[in-house]
Each structure stands twice: as C-alpha cells, then as structure tokens.
C-alpha cells in the first residue's frame, strides 16, 4: 500500500459502522437482511489489506439497504462509491 495513504484501524471502522442507522422494519420477503457492523468492517478491512490500490477502486453496492458496505468502503478511502437500492426510504 502507498505509504502516503493511512489505513483505518479495524476497531475504528467497526465503531463508525456501528454508529450508522440500520433497518427499522426489514422486509424479509425482499431479503432485507442487516449486515452486522463487525462483519462488514472485517470484510472491508481484509479487502483493503489485500489490495494496495483500494483507494483508487470504484465501488458499486447494488441492493445496498442502509448502505453499510458502501459507506464503509468510502470510510476506508475508496475513490468512487455508488449505492443503489429500490427502497428510497433506506438511503
């Protein structure tokens, strides 16, 4: 990874994602399942560690729900993020 770019610590990423709003009334028939903040943070942190060019990545989060993965990618420094969901009240 470029020495100029500072990686976010996993514990800080977990805390940021824990503070995000989530589903109030998930609709199971639309498969609206919450991604737990710790799971999302570990996934994103591992991707960031394995890809030295993470900060130049473009992220597309289809069916993003409340957006925990897309927002987390932005917090980690991904250059460009698009979050798409069919339920506007979740974004």
C-alpha positions as CSV (number, residue, x, y, z in Angstrom):
1,X,0.0,0.0,0.0
2,X,1.2,3.5,-0.7
3,X,2.9,4.9,2.3
4,X,1.1,8.2,1.8
5,X,-2.3,6.6,2.4
6,X,-3.1,5.8,6.0
7,X,-5.2,2.7,6.7
8,X,-8.1,2.9,9.1
9,X,-7.8,0.6,12.1
10,X,-10.3,-2.2,12.2
11,X,-11.6,-1.2,15.7
12,X,-12.3,2.3,14.4
13,X,-14.1,1.1,11.3
14,X,-16.3,-1.2,13.5
15,X,-17.2,1.8,15.7
16,X,-18.0,4.0,12.7
17,X,-20.2,1.3,11.1
18,X,-21.9,0.6,14.5
19,X,-23.0,4.3,14.6
20,X,-24.8,4.1,11.3
21,X,-28.6,3.8,11.1
22,X,-30.0,0.4,10.1
23,X,-33.3,-1.1,9.0
24,X,-36.2,-0.1,11.2
25,X,-38.6,-2.7,9.8
26,X,-36.8,-5.0,7.4
27,X,-39.0,-6.8,4.9
28,X,-37.9,-10.4,4.8
29,X,-39.8,-11.1,1.5
30,X,-37.5,-8.5,-0.1
31,X,-34.5,-10.2,1.5
32,X,-33.7,-7.1,3.6
33,X,-31.1,-8.5,6.0
34,X,-28.8,-6.4,8.1
35,X,-25.1,-6.9,7.6
36,X,-23.6,-6.6,11.1
37,X,-21.1,-3.8,11.5
38,X,-18.3,-6.2,12.7
39,X,-18.8,-8.5,9.7
40,X,-18.9,-5.5,7.3
41,X,-15.8,-4.0,8.9
42,X,-13.8,-7.2,8.8
43,X,-14.7,-7.8,5.1
44,X,-13.8,-4.3,4.1
45,X,-10.6,-4.2,6.2
46,X,-9.4,-7.5,4.6
47,X,-10.1,-6.3,1.1
48,X,-8.3,-3.1,1.9
49,X,-5.3,-5.0,3.3
50,X,-5.2,-7.4,0.2
51,X,-5.5,-4.6,-2.4
52,X,-2.8,-1.9,-2.3
53,X,-4.9,0.1,-4.8
54,X,-8.0,0.1,-2.7
55,X,-8.1,3.9,-2.6
56,X,-8.4,4.0,-6.4
57,X,-11.2,1.5,-6.5
58,X,-14.7,2.2,-7.7
59,X,-17.4,0.5,-5.6
60,X,-20.9,-0.4,-6.8
61,X,-23.2,-1.6,-4.0
62,X,-26.4,-3.0,-5.6
63,X,-29.3,-3.6,-3.2
64,X,-27.3,-1.6,-0.6
65,X,-30.1,-1.4,2.0
66,X,-28.9,1.2,4.6
67,X,-25.6,1.2,2.8
68,X,-23.2,-0.2,5.4
69,X,-20.8,-1.7,2.8
70,X,-20.7,1.3,0.5
71,X,-20.4,3.8,3.3
72,X,-17.7,1.6,4.9
73,X,-15.8,1.5,1.6
74,X,-15.9,5.3,1.5
75,X,-14.6,5.5,5.1
76,X,-11.8,3.2,4.0
77,X,-10.9,5.6,1.2
78,X,-12.4,4.0,-2.0
79,X,-12.2,6.7,-4.6
80,X,-15.8,6.4,-6.0
81,X,-18.9,4.8,-4.5
82,X,-22.3,4.2,-5.9
83,X,-25.0,2.8,-3.7
84,X,-28.3,1.6,-5.3
85,X,-31.4,0.4,-3.6
86,X,-35.0,0.2,-4.8
87,X,-36.3,1.4,-1.4
88,X,-35.5,5.2,-1.2
89,X,-36.5,5.5,2.4
90,X,-33.5,3.4,3.4
91,X,-30.9,5.7,1.9
